[in-house]
Amino acid sequence: MTQITKDTIIGDILNIDSSTAPLFLEIGMHCLGCPASRGETVEQACLVHGVNPDELIAKLNAHINGK
């Protein structure tokens, strides 16, 4: 079972499950192919995009572990 935290790197999440990409797109993170964005943590991305990291983390974990 995968556990995403605020310190998990976005590129690692996409490598684990590329179908999580739409969840990042929903928060306005449209540059997923950019090396800089793939190197950010979930918390860093949420701060930049004004999103509550706990809410995104919950969505990501439910998506990945719900398969």
C-alpha positions in Angstrom: 0.0 0.0 0.0 1.4 3.4 -1.1 1.3 6.3 1.3 1.6 9.8 -0.1 2.7 12.5 2.3 3.3 16.2 2.0 7.0 15.4 1.4 6.4 13.0 -1.5 7.9 14.1 -4.7 5.4 14.7 -7.5 7.5 12.8 -10.1 7.6 9.8 -7.8 3.8 9.9 -7.5 3.4 10.1 -11.3 5.9 7.2 -11.6 3.9 5.1 -9.2 0.6 5.9 -10.9 0.4 8.1 -13.9 -3.4 8.2 -13.7 -3.0 10.7 -10.8 -2.1 13.4 -13.3 -5.7 14.7 -13.5 -5.7 15.3 -9.8 -2.7 17.7 -10.3 -4.3 19.3 -13.3 -7.4 20.0 -11.2 -5.3 22.2 -8.8 -3.9 24.2 -11.7 -0.6 22.3 -12.0 -0.5 22.1 -15.8 3.3 21.7 -16.2 3.6 18.1 -15.2 6.2 17.5 -17.9 8.5 20.1 -16.6 11.5 18.7 -14.7 11.1 21.5 -12.0 7.5 20.6 -11.2 8.2 16.9 -11.1 10.8 17.6 -8.5 8.5 19.5 -6.1 6.9 17.9 -3.1 3.2 17.8 -2.7 3.4 20.5 -0.1 5.4 22.8 -2.4 3.0 22.4 -5.3 0.0 23.1 -3.0 1.6 26.3 -1.6 2.3 27.6 -5.1 -1.3 26.8 -6.3 -3.1 27.8 -3.1 -4.4 24.3 -2.4 -4.8 22.6 1.0 -2.2 19.9 0.9 -4.2 17.6 3.3 -7.1 17.6 0.8 -4.9 16.7 -2.2 -3.0 14.1 -0.2 -6.3 12.4 0.8 -7.4 12.4 -2.9 -4.1 11.0 -4.1 -4.0 8.2 -1.4 -7.7 7.3 -2.1 -7.0 7.2 -5.8 -3.8 5.1 -5.6 -5.0 2.7 -2.9 -8.5 2.4 -4.2 -7.4 0.4 -7.3 
